[in-house]
């Protein structure tokens, strides 16, 4: 299996300035390659390949000597990104999806350099070396597993620098077999309700920092554009978002690890979360031509809560931990998990305001989310389910 490792690096001021200059030049190269492809197709009806553009790098370095200070494979990776963007665009066109033509990248949006095969290494003192840049202090908080293939240097919105290593042929850490089984129902009142009766509280990280973020954003909007004060206030806003993301990621990793360590079979719902947070369609009055209320304001608050809960990140962490530990996860259809009785399979209407499920047929009483988690587990082990990994 493949795995990525991300570490914090600490460049000197001179190295950080050099990395920033390289990012600026790479963004310029990306935009020039994109423009060349657009012009070639618009004027001649021809498509330019990656090989044709890569062959021009020698001439570019001769005309623009500053590009000679960037490792050659880093420049090649810039052109590969352009090529991937166009290939993905044509695939979307062929599939009938919204194409989304490749866009130019500003210096702010272009934030990473990739060394695909060589040009990087870690010496005996634990320092990262990059070709034509120098040695960096590397906080390697855990060792590598497998064979290191690529290295990417990334700049965060707050000005921090990170090194990400992609490793292949990683040997999974298989856990001892466990006969324990669990169904998991995710929600907003509680983050997750387990079929054994346990609850995981919803920390609501974004809601907790919403006031601080609103104040910082207000101060940013009032700062004059192009000034150092505005740049500093932008970093304050980015720092708040960064802290929210870090705490949410830490929560997701800890909870998914706890579940994987304890249960041999894990059943979850196959939720289409992206569809759940779509905006409601506008309603138009055919007679007056005015738009009617469509509940968009209420849906906006619900969408914020769903995004804050980070169900997708939780499921993603759960799936890759299952893959590397030898556990089993089963996704089941989410239909009727709330309305069906886990005891007799009787279905009845359950408005969102009703938090207690009392079966009209057998009389059993459960917490609404507990009943749903039991249905998820029963569907996985006794009804139709699609096993995703072991």
C-alpha positions in Angstrom: 0.0 0.0 0.0 1.0 3.6 -0.4 1.2 6.2 2.4 2.2 9.8 2.8 4.1 11.4 5.7 4.0 15.1 6.4 6.6 16.9 8.6 7.2 20.5 9.5 10.4 22.1 8.2 12.1 25.3 9.5 13.9 27.2 6.7 16.1 30.2 7.5 14.9 33.6 6.3 17.2 33.4 3.3 15.9 29.9 2.4 12.3 30.9 2.9 12.8 33.9 0.6 14.5 31.5 -2.0 11.6 29.0 -1.8 9.1 31.9 -2.2 11.0 33.1 -5.3 10.9 29.6 -6.8 7.1 29.3 -6.1 6.6 32.7 -7.9 8.7 31.5 -10.9 6.8 28.1 -11.0 3.5 30.0 -11.0 4.7 32.1 -13.9 5.8 29.0 -15.8 2.5 27.3 -15.1 0.5 30.2 -16.5 2.8 30.5 -19.6 2.3 26.8 -20.4 -1.4 27.2 -19.9 -1.5 30.2 -22.2 0.6 28.4 -24.9 -1.9 25.6 -25.0 -4.9 27.9 -25.2 -3.3 30.0 -28.0 -2.2 26.9 -30.0 -5.7 25.5 -29.9 -7.5 28.8 -30.6 -5.2 29.9 -33.5 -4.2 26.5 -35.1 -6.6 24.0 -33.6 -3.7 21.9 -32.3 -3.1 20.5 -28.9 0.4 20.7 -27.3 1.7 17.8 -25.3 3.7 17.7 -22.1 6.7 16.3 -24.1 6.7 19.3 -26.4 6.6 21.8 -23.6 9.2 20.0 -21.5 11.6 20.2 -24.5 11.5 24.0 -24.3 12.8 24.1 -20.8 16.4 24.3 -22.0 15.7 27.4 -24.1 13.7 29.0 -21.3 16.6 28.6 -18.9 18.9 30.2 -21.5 16.6 33.2 -21.9 15.5 33.5 -18.2 18.6 32.7 -16.2 16.6 32.8 -12.9 15.0 29.5 -13.9 18.4 27.8 -13.8 18.3 28.1 -10.0 15.3 25.7 -9.8 15.9 22.0 -9.9 15.0 20.6 -13.4 12.5 18.0 -12.2 10.6 20.6 -10.2 10.1 22.6 -13.5 9.1 19.4 -15.2 6.5 18.7 -12.5 5.0 22.2 -13.2 4.4 21.2 -16.8 2.9 17.9 -15.7 0.4 19.7 -13.5 -0.7 21.7 -16.6 -1.0 18.4 -18.5 -3.0 16.8 -15.8 -5.3 19.8 -15.6 -6.1 19.5 -19.3 -6.5 15.8 -19.2 -9.0 16.1 -16.4 -10.8 18.8 -18.3 -11.3 16.6 -21.4 -12.4 13.7 -19.2 -15.1 15.9 -17.7 -16.2 17.0 -21.1 -16.4 13.4 -22.4 -18.4 12.4 -19.3 -20.9 15.2 -19.8 -20.0 16.9 -16.5 -19.4 20.6 -16.0 -16.0 21.0 -17.6 -14.3 23.8 -15.6 -11.6 25.0 -17.9 -8.1 25.1 -16.3 -7.4 28.4 -14.7 -4.4 30.6 -14.2 -2.7 30.5 -10.8 -1.6 33.5 -8.8 1.4 33.5 -6.5 -0.9 32.9 -3.6 -2.6 29.9 -5.1 0.6 28.2 -6.2 2.0 27.0 -2.9 4.0 23.8 -3.5 7.1 22.4 -5.2 7.4 18.7 -6.0 10.6 16.7 -6.4 9.2 13.6 -8.3 12.2 11.2 -8.1 15.4 12.8 -7.0 16.9 16.1 -5.8 16.1 15.5 -2.1 17.4 13.5 0.8 17.7 13.2 4.6 21.2 13.1 6.0 22.4 11.3 9.2 21.6 14.3 11.4 17.9 14.2 10.3 18.1 17.3 8.1 16.3 17.5 4.8 18.4 18.5 1.8 16.9 20.0 -1.4 18.9 20.5 -4.6 19.8 24.1 -5.3 18.2 25.2 -2.0 20.1 23.8 0.9 19.6 21.9 4.2 16.5 22.3 6.4 15.7 21.4 10.0 13.1 18.6 9.8 10.8 17.7 12.6 10.5 14.0 11.8 8.1 13.0 14.6 7.7 9.4 13.2 9.9 7.2 11.0 9.2 6.4 7.3 7.7 3.1 6.2 8.2 1.7 2.7 10.2 3.3 -0.1 10.2 7.1 -0.4 9.3 8.1 -4.0 8.5 11.9 -4.0 8.9 14.9 -1.9 6.7 18.0 -1.9 7.4 21.3 -0.2 4.3 23.2 0.8 3.7 26.7 2.1 0.7 27.2 4.3 -1.5 30.3 4.4 0.1 31.3 7.7 3.6 31.1 6.2 4.6 27.7 7.7 6.6 25.2 5.5 6.0 21.5 5.3 7.6 18.5 3.6 5.4 15.7 2.4 6.9 12.3 1.4 5.0 9.7 -0.6 6.0 6.2 0.1 5.2 2.9 -1.7 5.4 -0.7 -0.6 4.3 0.1 2.9 3.7 -3.1 5.0 0.4 -2.8 6.8 0.3 -3.0 10.6 -2.3 -5.8 10.9 -4.1 -5.9 14.2 -5.1 -9.2 16.0 -8.5 -10.4 14.8 -11.6 -9.1 16.8 -15.1 -10.5 16.8 -16.6 -7.2 18.0 -19.0 -5.5 15.6 -20.4 -2.0 15.6 -22.7 0.2 13.5 -22.1 3.9 13.5 -24.7 6.6 12.9 -23.3 10.1 12.4 -25.3 13.1 13.3 -25.2 16.7 14.5 -26.6 16.5 18.0 -23.9 13.9 18.7 -21.0 13.3 16.3 -21.6 9.6 16.3 -23.8 7.1 18.0 -22.5 3.5 18.2 -24.8 0.4 18.2 -23.4 -0.6 21.6 -24.9 2.5 23.1 -21.8 4.7 23.2 -21.9 8.3 22.1 -19.2 10.6 20.7 -20.0 14.2 21.4 -19.9 16.7 18.6 -17.1 19.2 19.4 -18.3 21.9 16.9 -14.9 23.4 16.4 -16.0 26.0 13.8 -19.0 27.1 15.9 -16.7 27.5 18.9 -14.4 30.0 17.1 -17.1 31.6 15.0 -17.1 34.9 17.0 -13.3 35.2 16.9 -13.3 34.5 13.2 -16.1 37.1 12.5 -14.2 39.8 14.4 -10.9 39.0 12.6 -12.6 38.9 9.3 -14.3 42.3 10.0 -10.9 43.8 10.8 -9.5 42.4 7.7 -12.2 43.9 5.5 -11.6 47.3 7.0 -7.8 47.3 6.4 -6.6 49.1 3.3 -5.6 46.8 0.4 -2.0 46.4 -0.4 -0.8 47.4 3.1 1.3 45.5 5.6 -1.5 45.9 8.1 -3.9 44.0 5.8 -1.4 41.3 5.2 -1.0 40.8 9.0 -4.8 40.7 9.5 -5.0 38.1 6.7 -2.6 35.9 8.6 -4.7 36.3 11.7 -7.7 35.0 9.9 -5.7 32.2 8.3 -4.3 31.2 11.7 -7.9 30.9 13.2 -8.8 28.6 10.2 -5.6 26.7 10.7 -6.3 26.0 14.4 -9.9 24.9 13.6 -8.5 22.5 11.0 -5.8 21.1 13.3 -8.2 20.4 16.1 -10.8 18.9 13.8 -8.1 16.6 12.2 -6.8 15.6 15.6 -10.3 14.7 16.8 -11.1 12.7 13.6 -7.8 10.7 13.8 -8.2 9.9 17.5 -11.8 8.7 17.2 -11.2 6.7 14.1 -8.2 5.0 15.6 -10.2 4.2 18.8 -12.9 2.5 16.8 -10.5 0.5 14.5 -8.6 -0.8 17.5 -11.7 -2.1 19.2 -13.9 -3.5 16.5 -13.3 -6.1 13.8 -16.3 -5.2 11.6 -17.4 -1.6 11.3 -20.7 -0.7 9.5 -21.3 2.9 8.3 -23.8 4.6 6.0 -22.9 5.4 2.4 -23.8 9.0 2.7 -23.5 11.4 -0.3 -22.4 14.3 1.9 -21.7 16.6 -1.0 -25.3 16.3 -2.1 -26.5 17.0 1.5 -24.9 20.4 1.6 -26.1 21.6 -1.8 -28.0 24.9 -1.9 -31.7 24.6 -2.5 -32.9 25.5 -6.0 -34.5 28.9 -6.4 -38.3 29.0 -6.7 -39.7 31.4 -9.3 -43.2 32.7 -9.3 -44.5 32.3 -12.8 -47.0 35.1 -12.6 -45.0 37.9 -10.9 -41.5 36.8 -12.0 -40.3 37.1 -8.4 -38.3 34.6 -6.4 -40.2 32.8 -3.6 -38.8 31.7 -0.2 -37.0 28.4 -0.6 -35.5 28.0 2.9 -32.0 29.0 1.7 -31.1 30.8 5.0 -32.1 27.8 7.1 -30.3 25.4 4.8 -27.1 27.6 5.1 -27.0 27.1 8.8 -27.5 23.3 8.4 -24.8 23.1 5.8 -22.4 24.9 8.1 -23.1 22.4 10.9 -22.7 19.4 8.5 -19.4 20.8 7.2 -18.2 21.5 10.8 -18.9 17.9 11.8 -16.4 16.7 9.1 -18.1 13.4 8.5 -16.2 12.9 5.2 -12.8 13.3 7.0 -13.9 10.8 9.6 -15.0 8.2 7.0 -11.8 8.8 5.0 -9.6 8.3 8.1 -11.6 5.2 9.1 -11.2 3.6 5.6 -7.5 4.0 5.3 -7.0 2.8 8.9 -9.1 -0.2 8.1 -7.0 -0.9 5.0 -3.7 -0.9 7.0 -4.9 -2.8 10.0 -6.8 -5.7 8.4 -10.2 -4.7 9.8 -13.5 -4.8 7.7 -15.7 -1.9 6.9 -19.1 -2.2 5.2 -21.1 0.7 3.7 -24.8 0.3 3.7 -27.6 2.3 2.0 -28.8 5.1 4.3 -32.5 4.7 3.3 -34.9 4.0 6.2 -32.2 3.5 8.9 -34.0 6.1 11.0 -37.6 5.1 10.2 -37.3 1.3 10.5 -37.5 -0.5 13.9 -34.3 -2.3 14.7 -36.4 -5.0 16.6 -39.2 -5.8 14.2 -38.3 -3.9 11.0 -41.5 -1.9 11.1 -41.3 1.5 9.4 -42.9 4.7 10.6 -42.5 8.4 10.1 -39.8 10.1 12.2 -39.7 13.9 12.0 -36.3 15.4 12.8 -37.7 16.9 16.0 -38.5 13.4 17.5 -35.4 12.2 19.4 -37.0 9.0 20.9 -38.1 6.1 18.6 -41.1 4.2 20.0 -42.2 1.4 17.6 -45.9 1.5 16.9 -45.9 -2.3 16.3 -43.8 -3.9 19.0 -43.6 -1.0 21.4 -39.8 -1.1 21.8 -38.2 2.3 22.7 -34.8 3.5 21.6 -32.9 6.8 21.2 -33.4 7.9 17.6 -29.7 7.7 16.8 -29.2 4.4 18.7 -32.0 2.8 16.7 -30.4 4.0 13.4 -26.9 2.6 14.4 -28.5 -0.8 15.2 -30.2 -0.8 11.8 -26.9 0.0 10.1 -25.2 -2.9 11.8 -28.1 -5.3 11.1 -28.1 -4.3 7.4 -24.4 -4.9 7.2 -24.4 -8.4 8.7 -27.8 -9.6 7.6 -29.0 -7.6 4.7 -27.4 -6.1 1.5 -24.1 -4.4 2.1 -21.0 -3.7 0.1 -17.7 -4.6 1.8 -15.1 -2.0 1.0 -11.9 -3.4 2.6 -10.3 -5.9 5.0 
